[in-house]
Amino acid sequence: MPTQFHPVTYADSKPRAPRDRWDHLDVLRGLAMVWMTVFHLCFDLSHLQLWRQDFYHNPVWTWQRSAIVSLFLLCAGLAQAAAQSKQTSATRFYQRWAQVAGCALLVSAGSYLVFPNSFIYFGVLHGMAVMLLLLRLLQGCSDRLLLCLAMLCMLAPGLYHYAASSLPATLVEWLNTKPLSPLGLVTRKPATEDFVPILPWLGVMLLGLSVGRQQMAKPGAWLQAYLARPAQSWASCSLAWLGRHSLPYYMLHQLVLLGGLMLLVLLLPTALD
């Protein structure tokens, strides 16, 4: 009998994701990476005084930063829910955690060279390293308890700000110090280029874990069906690839962006002479 012919589609020609990954979770992470890249390009232009913008106070930029970090951490929580549903081994978890923690230390060292007075001592990777361990400790909790903890974490900084004026000044200043500021109970943002404290951001990751576990426990649930759906188009396959390689991309993108812009600044006056 003749062999049945199957037309080759674009998706068939793309490298497949590892079998324990879900394409559309990587797509969401890839979207966050693209958004972050555009944001950092704008920041670098401002840092080099090529485009004047206030990234520290203008809501156009501060809200974007919050949205990007939220998308990152929500994806991280969903990924932990997926890992738990597939019973991923502890060895694999701690291998990945070691990569995140190691890259966080490299970010601190690299940012100190560029911003010695405001280097990153507890940015997004530092926060993720700590929060991943906390999620690991809380994995035995019920989904309802996780959701309650998520809400509490997200509300805690606002409640603290409301109550700070009635607390002893020494306690408030103690919580504002650099060693304790990663907790997130601060009345002023520390001098650092990236700050992702445990509160409220642990709440976003817990929300992803809680919602993800609830959805994945239901056969045919919409979220599980969406995340597990294979990427088909060129755009979704590209974003999924970027999402699967988010950590090395994160570590390298600013070197390319800032380094390229600094080289351009150096060469531009020469080219105009």
C-alpha positions as CSV (number, residue, x, y, z in Angstrom):
1,M,0.0,0.0,0.0
2,P,1.3,3.5,-0.7
3,T,2.5,5.5,2.2
4,Q,0.0,8.2,3.2
5,F,1.2,11.7,2.5
6,H,1.3,14.3,5.3
7,P,1.9,17.9,4.2
8,V,4.7,19.5,6.1
9,T,3.6,22.7,7.9
10,Y,5.8,25.5,9.3
11,A,5.3,24.2,12.8
12,D,6.6,20.8,11.8
13,S,9.9,22.4,10.6
14,K,10.5,24.2,13.9
15,P,12.4,22.6,16.8
16,R,10.0,21.0,19.2
17,A,9.8,22.1,22.8
18,P,10.9,19.5,25.3
19,R,8.0,17.1,26.0
20,D,7.6,18.4,29.6
21,R,7.2,22.0,28.5
22,W,4.0,23.8,27.5
23,D,4.4,26.0,24.5
24,H,2.0,28.7,25.4
25,L,3.4,29.2,28.8
26,D,6.7,29.8,27.1
27,V,4.9,32.2,24.7
28,L,3.7,34.3,27.6
29,R,7.2,34.3,29.0
30,G,8.6,35.3,25.6
31,L,6.1,38.2,25.4
32,A,7.4,39.4,28.7
33,M,11.0,39.2,27.4
34,V,10.1,41.3,24.3
35,W,8.3,43.9,26.4
36,M,11.3,44.0,28.8
37,T,13.7,44.5,25.9
38,V,11.8,47.5,24.6
39,F,11.6,48.9,28.1
40,H,15.3,48.5,28.7
41,L,16.1,50.0,25.3
42,C,14.2,53.1,26.2
43,F,15.9,53.2,29.6
44,D,19.3,52.9,28.1
45,L,18.6,55.8,25.7
46,S,17.6,57.9,28.7
47,H,20.6,56.8,30.7
48,L,22.9,57.8,27.8
49,Q,21.0,61.1,27.6
50,L,19.8,60.4,24.1
51,W,16.2,60.6,25.0
52,R,15.1,62.4,28.2
53,Q,12.7,60.4,30.3
54,D,11.9,60.0,34.0
55,F,11.9,56.3,34.5
56,Y,11.7,56.6,38.3
57,H,8.6,58.7,38.7
58,N,6.7,58.9,35.4
59,P,3.7,56.5,35.6
60,V,4.1,55.6,31.9
61,W,7.3,53.9,32.8
62,T,6.7,52.8,36.5
63,W,3.5,51.1,35.6
64,Q,5.1,49.3,32.7
65,R,7.8,48.0,34.9
66,S,5.3,46.7,37.4
67,A,3.3,45.0,34.6
68,I,6.4,43.3,33.1
69,V,7.5,42.0,36.5
70,S,4.0,40.8,37.2
71,L,3.9,38.9,34.0
72,F,7.3,37.3,34.7
73,L,6.3,36.2,38.2
74,L,2.8,35.0,37.2
75,C,4.5,32.8,34.5
76,A,6.9,31.5,37.2
77,G,4.0,30.6,39.5
78,L,2.2,28.9,36.6
79,A,5.4,27.0,35.7
80,Q,5.6,25.7,39.3
81,A,2.0,24.6,39.1
82,A,2.8,22.7,35.9
83,A,6.0,21.2,37.4
84,Q,4.0,20.0,40.4
85,S,1.3,18.5,38.2
86,K,4.0,16.6,36.3
87,Q,5.8,15.6,39.5
88,T,9.1,17.2,38.5
89,S,11.9,15.9,40.6
90,A,13.5,17.9,43.4
91,T,16.9,17.5,41.8
92,R,15.7,19.3,38.7
93,F,14.1,22.1,40.7
94,Y,17.2,22.8,42.7
95,Q,19.4,22.7,39.5
96,R,17.2,25.4,38.0
97,W,17.1,27.3,41.3
98,A,20.9,27.3,41.4
99,Q,21.0,28.8,37.9
100,V,18.7,31.6,38.9
101,A,20.6,32.3,42.1
102,G,23.9,32.3,40.4
103,C,22.7,34.7,37.7
104,A,21.3,36.9,40.4
105,L,24.8,37.2,41.9
106,L,26.2,38.0,38.4
107,V,23.6,40.8,38.0
108,S,24.7,42.3,41.4
109,A,28.4,42.2,40.3
110,G,27.7,43.6,36.8
111,S,25.4,46.4,38.0
112,Y,27.9,47.4,40.6
113,L,30.4,48.1,37.8
114,V,27.9,50.3,36.0
115,F,25.9,51.8,38.9
116,P,28.2,51.6,42.0
117,N,25.9,53.9,44.0
118,S,22.6,52.1,43.0
119,F,23.7,48.6,42.1
120,I,21.1,45.8,42.1
121,Y,21.2,43.9,45.4
122,F,17.6,42.5,45.3
123,G,16.2,42.6,41.8
124,V,13.9,40.3,39.9
125,L,16.3,37.3,39.9
126,H,17.1,37.7,43.5
127,G,13.4,37.9,44.3
128,M,12.6,34.9,42.2
129,A,15.4,32.8,43.9
130,V,13.9,33.5,47.3
131,M,10.3,33.2,46.2
132,L,10.9,29.8,44.5
133,L,12.1,28.4,47.7
134,L,9.1,29.8,49.6
135,L,6.8,28.2,46.9
136,R,8.6,24.9,47.4
137,L,7.9,25.1,51.2
138,L,4.2,26.0,50.6
139,Q,3.5,23.4,47.9
140,G,1.7,21.2,50.5
141,C,-0.9,24.0,51.2
142,S,-4.4,23.9,49.8
143,D,-5.2,26.0,46.7
144,R,-7.6,28.1,48.9
145,L,-4.9,28.8,51.4
146,L,-2.4,29.7,48.7
147,L,-4.9,32.2,47.3
148,C,-5.5,33.8,50.7
149,L,-1.7,34.1,51.2
150,A,-1.4,35.6,47.8
151,M,-4.0,38.3,48.6
152,L,-2.4,39.0,52.0
153,C,1.1,39.4,50.4
154,M,-0.2,41.8,47.8
155,L,-2.0,43.9,50.4
156,A,0.7,43.8,53.0
157,P,2.8,46.8,51.8
158,G,-0.2,49.1,51.5
159,L,-1.4,48.1,54.9
160,Y,2.1,48.7,56.3
161,H,2.3,52.2,54.7
162,Y,-1.1,53.0,56.3
163,A,0.1,51.9,59.7
164,A,3.7,53.1,59.5
165,S,3.0,56.5,61.0
166,S,1.8,54.9,64.2
167,L,4.7,52.5,64.6
168,P,7.9,53.4,66.4
169,A,10.3,55.4,64.2
170,T,13.2,53.1,65.1
171,L,11.3,50.1,63.8
172,V,10.3,51.9,60.6
173,E,13.9,52.9,59.9
174,W,15.2,49.5,60.8
175,L,12.9,47.9,58.1
176,N,14.1,50.5,55.7
177,T,17.7,49.4,56.0
178,K,19.3,47.5,53.1
179,P,19.5,44.1,54.8
180,L,15.8,44.1,55.7
181,S,14.4,46.0,52.7
182,P,14.0,42.8,50.6
183,L,11.1,41.9,52.9
184,G,9.2,44.8,51.2
185,L,8.0,46.6,54.3
186,V,9.6,49.9,53.4
187,T,8.4,53.5,53.5
188,R,10.8,54.6,50.8
189,K,12.3,52.8,47.8
190,P,16.0,52.1,48.3
191,A,18.6,53.5,45.9
192,T,18.9,50.6,43.5
193,E,18.2,50.2,39.8
194,D,15.9,47.2,40.3
195,F,14.0,46.3,43.4
196,V,11.6,43.3,43.6
197,P,11.0,42.6,47.3
198,I,9.2,39.6,48.7
199,L,6.2,41.7,49.5
200,P,4.0,42.2,47.4
201,W,5.7,40.2,44.6
202,L,5.4,36.8,46.3
203,G,1.7,37.3,46.1
204,V,1.8,37.4,42.3
205,M,3.8,34.2,42.1
206,L,1.5,32.5,44.6
207,L,-1.5,33.7,42.6
208,G,0.0,32.0,39.5
209,L,0.6,28.8,41.5
210,S,-2.8,28.7,43.1
211,V,-4.8,29.4,39.9
212,G,-2.5,27.1,37.9
213,R,-3.0,24.2,40.3
214,Q,-6.8,24.7,40.4
215,Q,-7.0,24.7,36.6
216,M,-4.7,21.8,36.1
217,A,-6.7,19.7,38.5
218,K,-9.8,20.0,36.3
219,P,-9.9,17.8,33.2
220,G,-10.3,20.0,30.1
221,A,-9.9,23.3,32.1
222,W,-9.4,26.3,29.8
223,L,-6.0,27.3,31.2
224,Q,-4.5,23.9,30.9
225,A,-5.9,23.5,27.4
226,Y,-4.4,26.9,26.4
227,L,-1.0,26.4,27.9
228,A,-0.6,22.9,26.5
229,R,-1.6,23.9,23.0
230,P,1.3,23.6,20.6
231,A,2.7,26.8,19.0
232,Q,1.9,26.9,15.3
233,S,2.6,30.3,13.8
234,W,6.0,31.8,13.2
235,A,5.4,34.4,15.9
236,S,4.2,32.0,18.5
237,C,7.0,29.5,17.8
238,S,9.6,32.3,18.0
239,L,8.1,33.6,21.3
240,A,8.1,30.0,22.7
241,W,11.7,29.6,21.8
242,L,12.6,32.9,23.5
243,G,10.5,31.9,26.6
244,R,12.4,28.6,26.8
245,H,15.7,30.5,26.8
246,S,14.6,33.4,29.0
247,L,17.4,33.2,31.6
248,P,20.4,33.4,29.2
249,Y,18.5,36.0,27.2
250,Y,17.9,38.1,30.3
251,M,21.6,37.9,31.2
252,L,22.8,38.9,27.8
253,H,20.3,41.4,26.4
254,Q,21.5,44.5,28.4
255,L,25.1,43.8,27.4
256,V,24.1,43.9,23.8
257,L,21.7,46.9,24.1
258,L,23.7,49.1,26.3
259,G,27.0,48.1,24.8
260,G,25.7,48.7,21.3
261,L,24.3,52.1,22.2
262,M,27.6,53.1,23.9
263,L,29.5,52.1,20.8
264,L,27.1,54.1,18.7
265,V,27.6,57.2,20.9
266,L,31.4,56.8,20.6
267,L,31.3,56.3,16.8
268,L,28.6,58.8,15.9
269,P,30.7,62.0,16.4
270,T,33.5,60.5,14.4
271,A,31.1,59.6,11.6
272,L,29.8,63.2,11.5
273,D,33.3,64.8,11.3
